[in-house]
Amino acid sequence: MIELRQLRIDDLEFLLEVRNDDSTRVNLENDKIFNIDDCTKWFLTTNPLWYVILNNGDKVGYLRTNGDEVGCDIHPKYRRNGYARKAYKEYLKDKINATLWVFEDNFAINLYKSLGFEIQEKYKTVRGRKYIYMIYKKELIL
C-alpha cells in the first residue's frame, strides 16, 4: 500500500541517501552531492512541498514537487517494484496538469508516457545529454 506523506526534517538523511547515490544523480539536472547541513538549510528556508513515498510504512523514495513540476526518486534497493508508478498515480489523481523534465535516454521516460505525459518540443542540453520537457493533462469528462 503506497502512501505519500509530506517530507519532514527527520526524513532528510533518507532523502540524501537516495539523492546522493550515483545511480540517482546521473538522471538529475543538478548532479551535485549535498551534505546534511546543505539539505537542512534548504529545507528550513524553502519549506518544500515534497513527499516521502511509503510502502506499508517503509520509506522507499520521495516525490519532488515545485508548483506543477514533479519528479520522483526511488531508493536503489526498492527500484523496479512499481513504486514510482504508484506514487505518480497517487499524486496525479488530484491534478489537472503536471510537468517534468527527463533525460531522453532515461528508461523512466516509458513510465511517464504510460502515465499520460507527452513529450514537448522544449528541451535543453545538460552534461551533453538531451533533457526534455513533458506535460501531463488530465482528460476531463464533462
N, C-alpha and C positions, 0 to 999 in steps of 0.2 A: 504494500500500500504506500503510494507516494504522497508526501505532504510537503508543501512549501511553507517554510517558516521564515519570518523576517530575520535577516542577519543581525547578530548581536556581537558585542565586543568580545565575548568569550568564544566566538567562532573564528576569530582572526588567525589563530595558529593553524586550524584546519584549512582555512582559505589559502594561506601561504603554502601549506604542504601541497595542495593541488596546483595552485597558480605558478609556483616556482619550479615545478617539475619540468624537465626539459621537454617531455612529450606534450605538455600543455602549452608552454611558452612558444614553441615553434609555430603554433597556429593563432597566436595573439598578435595584434598590431604592435603593441608595446611589449617587447620580449625581455624587458629589464627584470632582474631579480630584486625583489623587495624584502626588507627585513621587518621585524615586528614593530619597530619604532616608526618606520615609514607608514606601515599599514595602520597603526593605531592613530597616527596623526591624520591620515586620510579619512579614516572612519569618523573621528571626532569632529573634523572640520567640514565634511561634506554630508554626513548623516545619510548615507546611500540607501536607496530602496532596493536592496539586493535580498535574495532569498537563499537559505540553505535548503538543499534537497534531502529529505529524509525518507528512508525506506524502512518501515517498521521501527522507526526511532533512530536508526543508524544514519549518520551523515555520509552521503555518497557523492555529493557535489554541491555546486551552487549555481544560481541563476543571476546574471548581471543585468540590471535594467538602468536605463537612463532615458526618461521620457518614454517614447515608443520603441526605442532601441533595446534589443535584448541579446543576450549571449549566455552560453551555458558551458560550464567546465565540470567534468566528472573526474573523480579521483581515479588514477590509473588502475587500482585494483578492482574497481567496480565497472569499468568500461565494458561495452559490448553486452550489456544486460538489459538494454531498453530504458534505462533511467532518464537519459536526455529526452527521448521521445515522450515519455510520460510527463516529465517536468514541463516541457514546452506545451503539451496538450493542456495541462492544468493551468498554466499561465495564460495561454491564448483563449481559453474558454470564455473569459470575460472581456476580451479585447476585440475591437473592431478592426484595428490595423496594428502592425508592428513592423520593425525593420531590423536588419542585421547586416554585418559585414562578415565575409568569409573568404579565405584564400581559395582560388578556383581549383587548386589541387588537394584541398582538404576533403576527405571522404564524407564528412558531415554534410556536405552540400546536397547529397542524395536524401538525407533526412529532412533537410529544410524544404526541398522540393516536394517531398511526400506530405509534408505538413501544410502545404499551400503557399509557401514563399516562392516568389518569382524573381528571376534574375533581371536586373535593370541594366541599362547602358552605362550607368555611373560606376567607375572603378578608379583605383589608384594603385600605384606600384609601391610595394613595401618590401624592403630587403630583396629586391629583384624578382618578386612574385606578384602576380596579379591579385589584388584584393577587391572583391566585387560586392556590390550593394544588392540586397534582396528585400523585397516588400511582401508582407502578408496582409491581405484584405479579406475579412470575413464576408462571405456572401450573406446578405440579409434577405430573409424570406418575408415578404410582405403579405 
